[in-house]
Amino acid sequence: MSVTPVSASTPVVSKVPLASFVAQCEGQMVPLSKTLSYFAALPLEENDLRKLLYDPVAAIPPKIGQTLPRLRLALVPYLEKESQDHAHNGSDRHDSAASKRANGKNNAPELVAFTEPNRSRQLASATTEHNGEVFLFLAVKAEDLAEYHYTFYNSLAALVTPRLEAASLERFQALIRDELSIETHGEVDEKSWRLKEKITQRKGDPARDSKPLQDYFRQAMEDTLTLYLHGLCCDIDVEAGPRQLASRYVRRRLLLLRELFPPPEGFALFPEEL
């Protein structure tokens, strides 16, 4: 079973569970730094690699890289969440079970796909761990570059947030508590906005310690860290809207993250700093 493209006349497996794919490609990773390496499961020109890999990786703050000391990136054509009642193409029950174990889930496994899946089953990214290494899979075919960059940084933020030092989390949480105390409206992204709505609509002090508040803290950090990392790499605009946190509070969060995770040399957070 091969995970790399071959000639059209050669039979290939069109879908591979993540665990099986990792087992095949882990020895073929190309190092980008001491802590990060990649594998491309499809032919990519140097310009493609620059846009999909070199540029977004170069913008990652060193302290973020230190938080994930063994990150492996896998650029694949497509990713698919297989339906429960559909058998793998070219994989057996052992592969399916291994993929479920690798992802810590009991639902349908995530697959690397070499032919375009049904739109309803396509995934932009997936993660798994193997031998102490974190593998981040990114689907690159037919992906809008801006959406790809968002997915890259959002996936990275989701991996980093639960691993952050307590002191960094406490400073961010103190800032969020202050926002709650003055009843700021909105959030930087949809997931954190929904969690914020849950705690602000309940009776009593929304900033009192509770599981919903801790869930909101985590998601707010993840969403804000995504925005921070994306902003270091690319010239992006925060769209105004009824659910959007006011720009002065967004800026305050970003300034804190810049202090906690200084950008690499040569990268600026705000346009006026260029």
One Martini backbone bead per residue (centre of mass of N, CA, C, O) as a GRO file, in nm:
protein
  274
    1MET     BB    1   0.094   0.037   0.025
    2SER     BB    2   0.051   0.370  -0.093
    3VAL     BB    3   0.105   0.738  -0.027
    4THR     BB    4   0.207   0.787  -0.314
    5PRO     BB    5   0.218   0.888  -0.616
    6VAL     BB    6   0.135   0.720  -0.920
    7SER     BB    7   0.069   0.569  -1.178
    8ALA     BB    8  -0.228   0.505  -1.339
    9SER     BB    9  -0.156   0.185  -1.380
   10THR     BB   10  -0.132   0.177  -1.073
   11PRO     BB   11  -0.242   0.037  -0.802
   12VAL     BB   12  -0.435   0.205  -0.549
   13VAL     BB   13  -0.507   0.349  -0.258
   14SER     BB   14  -0.766   0.589  -0.176
   15LYS     BB   15  -0.767   0.501   0.140
   16VAL     BB   16  -0.627   0.609   0.467
   17PRO     BB   17  -0.563   0.569   0.770
   18LEU     BB   18  -0.386   0.752   0.983
   19ALA     BB   19  -0.219   0.527   1.118
   20SER     BB   20  -0.112   0.404   0.853
   21PHE     BB   21   0.018   0.657   0.740
   22VAL     BB   22   0.221   0.709   0.967
   23ALA     BB   23   0.375   0.437   0.941
   24GLN     BB   24   0.480   0.516   0.642
   25CYS     BB   25   0.594   0.838   0.687
   26GLU     BB   26   0.784   0.881   0.943
   27GLY     BB   27   1.065   0.811   0.774
   28GLN     BB   28   1.003   1.074   0.547
   29MET     BB   29   1.068   1.322   0.689
   30VAL     BB   30   1.114   1.674   0.651
   31PRO     BB   31   1.313   1.903   0.775
   32LEU     BB   32   1.272   2.248   0.918
   33SER     BB   33   1.359   2.176   1.214
   34LYS     BB   34   1.411   2.055   1.527
   35THR     BB   35   1.067   2.022   1.563
   36LEU     BB   36   1.003   2.023   1.241
   37SER     BB   37   0.810   1.835   0.998
   38TYR     BB   38   0.750   1.683   0.665
   39PHE     BB   39   0.484   1.552   0.439
   40ALA     BB   40   0.420   1.479   0.092
   41ALA     BB   41   0.139   1.313  -0.087
   42LEU     BB   42   0.215   1.521  -0.323
   43PRO     BB   43   0.286   1.705  -0.579
   44LEU     BB   44   0.507   1.996  -0.526
   45GLU     BB   45   0.591   2.297  -0.574
   46GLU     BB   46   0.783   2.540  -0.450
   47ASN     BB   47   0.552   2.751  -0.440
   48ASP     BB   48   0.358   2.572  -0.280
   49LEU     BB   49   0.538   2.531  -0.031
   50ARG     BB   50   0.556   2.823   0.046
   51LYS     BB   51   0.243   2.873   0.093
   52LEU     BB   52   0.183   2.601   0.273
   53LEU     BB   53   0.466   2.612   0.462
   54TYR     BB   54   0.702   2.818   0.490
   55ASP     BB   55   0.543   3.076   0.564
   56PRO     BB   56   0.367   2.974   0.808
   57VAL     BB   57   0.611   2.863   0.974
   58ALA     BB   58   0.784   3.128   0.997
   59ALA     BB   59   0.549   3.274   1.189
   60ILE     BB   60   0.619   3.106   1.428
   61PRO     BB   61   0.668   3.129   1.738
   62PRO     BB   62   0.907   2.995   1.932
   63LYS     BB   63   0.722   2.927   2.185
   64ILE     BB   64   0.530   2.752   2.022
   65GLY     BB   65   0.737   2.543   1.925
   66GLN     BB   66   0.812   2.452   2.223
   67THR     BB   67   0.526   2.333   2.292
   68LEU     BB   68   0.583   2.159   2.011
   69PRO     BB   69   0.857   1.956   1.980
   70ARG     BB   70   0.688   1.724   1.781
   71LEU     BB   71   0.605   1.824   1.474
   72ARG     BB   72   0.390   1.685   1.214
   73LEU     BB   73   0.346   1.738   0.869
   74ALA     BB   74   0.062   1.658   0.648
   75LEU     BB   75   0.031   1.666   0.303
   76VAL     BB   76  -0.288   1.623   0.151
   77PRO     BB   77  -0.538   1.605  -0.056
   78TYR     BB   78  -0.746   1.454   0.149
   79LEU     BB   79  -1.015   1.450   0.394
   80GLU     BB   80  -1.204   1.193   0.581
   81LYS     BB   81  -1.522   1.115   0.714
   82GLU     BB   82  -1.635   0.819   0.778
   83SER     BB   83  -1.887   0.631   0.759
   84GLN     BB   84  -2.005   0.383   0.961
   85ASP     BB   85  -2.137   0.197   0.703
   86HIS     BB   86  -1.846   0.223   0.558
   87ALA     BB   87  -1.608   0.077   0.397
   88HIS     BB   88  -1.299   0.041   0.326
   89ASN     BB   89  -1.058   0.121   0.080
   90GLY     BB   90  -0.807  -0.104   0.138
   91SER     BB   91  -0.906  -0.177   0.434
   92ASP     BB   92  -0.914  -0.302   0.754
   93ARG     BB   93  -1.006  -0.361   1.074
   94HIS     BB   94  -0.732  -0.298   1.193
   95ASP     BB   95  -0.703  -0.012   1.078
   96SER     BB   96  -0.958   0.104   1.208
   97ALA     BB   97  -0.878   0.058   1.504
   98ALA     BB   98  -0.613   0.218   1.496
   99SER     BB   99  -0.738   0.491   1.423
  100LYS     BB  100  -0.916   0.518   1.673
  101ARG     BB  101  -0.691   0.508   1.880
  102ALA     BB  102  -0.521   0.749   1.772
  103ASN     BB  103  -0.789   0.953   1.815
  104GLY     BB  104  -0.971   0.882   2.066
  105LYS     BB  105  -1.216   0.724   1.916
  106ASN     BB  106  -1.553   0.569   1.840
  107ASN     BB  107  -1.584   0.670   1.575
  108ALA     BB  108  -1.531   0.751   1.279
  109PRO     BB  109  -1.272   0.756   1.082
  110GLU     BB  110  -0.993   0.912   0.961
  111LEU     BB  111  -0.894   1.000   0.622
  112VAL     BB  112  -0.690   0.953   0.358
  113ALA     BB  113  -0.745   1.105   0.037
  114PHE     BB  114  -0.702   1.067  -0.336
  115THR     BB  115  -1.003   1.124  -0.364
  116GLU     BB  116  -1.282   1.298  -0.386
  117PRO     BB  117  -1.504   1.352  -0.162
  118ASN     BB  118  -1.770   1.406  -0.024
  119ARG     BB  119  -1.849   1.706   0.100
  120SER     BB  120  -1.979   1.602   0.378
  121ARG     BB  121  -1.680   1.440   0.446
  122GLN     BB  122  -1.496   1.671   0.454
  123LEU     BB  123  -1.169   1.774   0.562
  124ALA     BB  124  -0.914   2.005   0.659
  125SER     BB  125  -0.838   1.844   0.931
  126ALA     BB  126  -0.602   1.642   1.137
  127THR     BB  127  -0.524   1.445   1.435
  128THR     BB  128  -0.232   1.273   1.579
  129GLU     BB  129  -0.061   1.025   1.780
  130HIS     BB  130   0.299   0.911   1.779
  131ASN     BB  131   0.551   0.849   1.974
  132GLY     BB  132   0.522   1.161   2.087
  133GLU     BB  133   0.390   1.262   1.821
  134VAL     BB  134   0.254   1.523   1.625
  135PHE     BB  135  -0.005   1.497   1.379
  136LEU     BB  136  -0.070   1.720   1.103
  137PHE     BB  137  -0.339   1.733   0.888
  138LEU     BB  138  -0.359   1.863   0.541
  139ALA     BB  139  -0.573   1.981   0.308
  140VAL     BB  140  -0.486   2.098  -0.043
  141LYS     BB  141  -0.712   2.040  -0.230
  142ALA     BB  142  -0.919   2.287  -0.327
  143GLU     BB  143  -0.792   2.518  -0.147
  144ASP     BB  144  -0.813   2.801  -0.006
  145LEU     BB  145  -0.557   2.982   0.113
  146ALA     BB  146  -0.692   3.134   0.347
  147GLU     BB  147  -0.831   2.881   0.466
  148TYR     BB  148  -0.574   2.720   0.509
  149HIS     BB  149  -0.438   2.914   0.709
  150TYR     BB  150  -0.657   2.900   0.918
  151THR     BB  151  -0.643   2.596   0.967
  152PHE     BB  152  -0.353   2.581   1.054
  153TYR     BB  153  -0.377   2.779   1.305
  154ASN     BB  154  -0.618   2.644   1.444
  155SER     BB  155  -0.482   2.370   1.485
  156LEU     BB  156  -0.242   2.477   1.644
  157ALA     BB  157  -0.404   2.613   1.875
  158ALA     BB  158  -0.544   2.347   1.969
  159LEU     BB  159  -0.268   2.214   2.054
  160VAL     BB  160  -0.147   2.441   2.245
  161THR     BB  161  -0.349   2.533   2.468
  162PRO     BB  162  -0.329   2.268   2.664
  163ARG     BB  163   0.011   2.333   2.687
  164LEU     BB  164   0.018   2.574   2.847
  165GLU     BB  165   0.115   2.775   3.071
  166ALA     BB  166  -0.031   2.887   3.352
  167ALA     BB  167   0.060   3.186   3.339
  168SER     BB  168  -0.055   3.247   3.059
  169LEU     BB  169  -0.350   3.171   3.118
  170GLU     BB  170  -0.398   3.367   3.357
  171ARG     BB  171  -0.363   3.631   3.197
  172PHE     BB  172  -0.590   3.580   2.996
  173GLN     BB  173  -0.820   3.531   3.202
  174ALA     BB  174  -0.809   3.812   3.332
  175LEU     BB  175  -0.897   3.960   3.077
  176ILE     BB  176  -1.171   3.815   3.044
  177ARG     BB  177  -1.291   3.894   3.316
  178ASP     BB  178  -1.292   4.192   3.252
  179GLU     BB  179  -1.488   4.176   3.015
  180LEU     BB  180  -1.723   4.058   3.180
  181SER     BB  181  -1.747   4.293   3.393
  182ILE     BB  182  -1.815   4.504   3.133
  183GLU     BB  183  -1.991   4.365   2.911
  184THR     BB  184  -1.888   4.250   2.662
  185HIS     BB  185  -1.934   4.210   2.316
  186GLY     BB  186  -1.849   3.929   2.182
  187GLU     BB  187  -1.614   3.777   1.942
  188VAL     BB  188  -1.366   3.624   1.728
  189ASP     BB  189  -1.557   3.362   1.723
  190GLU     BB  190  -1.802   3.130   1.716
  191LYS     BB  191  -1.729   2.932   1.947
  192SER     BB  192  -1.682   3.147   2.171
  193TRP     BB  193  -1.954   3.290   2.145
  194ARG     BB  194  -2.135   3.055   2.238
  195LEU     BB  195  -2.004   3.027   2.522
  196LYS     BB  196  -2.056   3.315   2.615
  197GLU     BB  197  -2.364   3.309   2.601
  198LYS     BB  198  -2.408   3.097   2.824
  199ILE     BB  199  -2.277   3.269   3.065
  200THR     BB  200  -2.440   3.551   3.022
  201GLN     BB  201  -2.742   3.413   3.051
  202ARG     BB  202  -2.699   3.355   3.330
  203LYS     BB  203  -2.724   3.363   3.652
  204GLY     BB  204  -2.527   3.590   3.772
  205ASP     BB  205  -2.193   3.553   3.768
  206PRO     BB  206  -2.007   3.487   3.481
  207ALA     BB  207  -1.709   3.472   3.646
  208ARG     BB  208  -1.767   3.225   3.781
  209ASP     BB  209  -1.669   2.930   3.867
  210SER     BB  210  -1.673   2.692   3.592
  211LYS     BB  211  -1.698   2.490   3.329
  212PRO     BB  212  -1.804   2.694   3.119
  213LEU     BB  213  -1.578   2.897   3.173
  214GLN     BB  214  -1.338   2.714   3.100
  215ASP     BB  215  -1.431   2.663   2.812
  216TYR     BB  216  -1.418   2.960   2.729
  217PHE     BB  217  -1.126   3.018   2.782
  218ARG     BB  218  -1.012   2.809   2.584
  219GLN     BB  219  -1.158   2.914   2.324
  220ALA     BB  220  -1.057   3.206   2.334
  221MET     BB  221  -0.762   3.133   2.307
  222GLU     BB  222  -0.777   2.975   2.043
  223ASP     BB  223  -0.903   3.203   1.867
  224THR     BB  224  -0.691   3.426   1.930
  225LEU     BB  225  -0.441   3.266   1.841
  226THR     BB  226  -0.526   3.235   1.553
  227LEU     BB  227  -0.530   3.536   1.485
  228TYR     BB  228  -0.238   3.595   1.557
  229LEU     BB  229  -0.096   3.397   1.364
  230HIS     BB  230  -0.235   3.490   1.103
  231GLY     BB  231  -0.136   3.791   1.128
  232LEU     BB  232   0.170   3.731   1.097
  233CYS     BB  233   0.146   3.607   0.802
  234CYS     BB  234  -0.114   3.785   0.727
  235ASP     BB  235  -0.335   3.999   0.556
  236ILE     BB  236  -0.599   4.069   0.770
  237ASP     BB  237  -0.952   4.086   0.830
  238VAL     BB  238  -1.188   4.194   1.059
  239GLU     BB  239  -1.508   4.126   1.066
  240ALA     BB  240  -1.783   4.293   1.090
  241GLY     BB  241  -2.032   4.242   1.359
  242PRO     BB  242  -2.264   4.139   1.600
  243ARG     BB  243  -2.031   3.912   1.708
  244GLN     BB  244  -1.806   4.120   1.734
  245LEU     BB  245  -1.543   4.219   1.885
  246ALA     BB  246  -1.412   4.487   1.976
  247SER     BB  247  -1.117   4.618   1.865
  248ARG     BB  248  -0.991   4.703   2.143
  249TYR     BB  249  -1.006   4.407   2.259
  250VAL     BB  250  -0.852   4.262   2.047
  251ARG     BB  251  -0.591   4.422   2.077
  252ARG     BB  252  -0.538   4.350   2.372
  253ARG     BB  253  -0.501   4.050   2.324
  254LEU     BB  254  -0.272   4.064   2.112
  255LEU     BB  255  -0.067   4.206   2.296
  256LEU     BB  256  -0.044   3.975   2.496
  257LEU     BB  257   0.047   3.754   2.296
  258ARG     BB  258   0.303   3.905   2.209
  259GLU     BB  259   0.431   3.890   2.491
  260LEU     BB  260   0.416   3.574   2.524
  261PHE     BB  261   0.462   3.547   2.181
  262PRO     BB  262   0.699   3.637   2.012
  263PRO     BB  263   0.789   3.714   1.720
  264PRO     BB  264   0.961   3.672   1.469
  265GLU     BB  265   1.194   3.791   1.294
  266GLY     BB  266   1.024   4.026   1.074
  267PHE     BB  267   0.750   4.029   1.234
  268ALA     BB  268   0.421   4.170   1.229
  269LEU     BB  269   0.105   4.256   1.363
  270PHE     BB  270   0.084   4.550   1.252
  271PRO     BB  271   0.088   4.757   0.984
  272GLU     BB  272   0.241   5.004   1.131
  273GLU     BB  273   0.510   4.810   1.183
  274LEU     BB  274   0.632   4.789   0.879
   0.00000   0.00000   0.00000
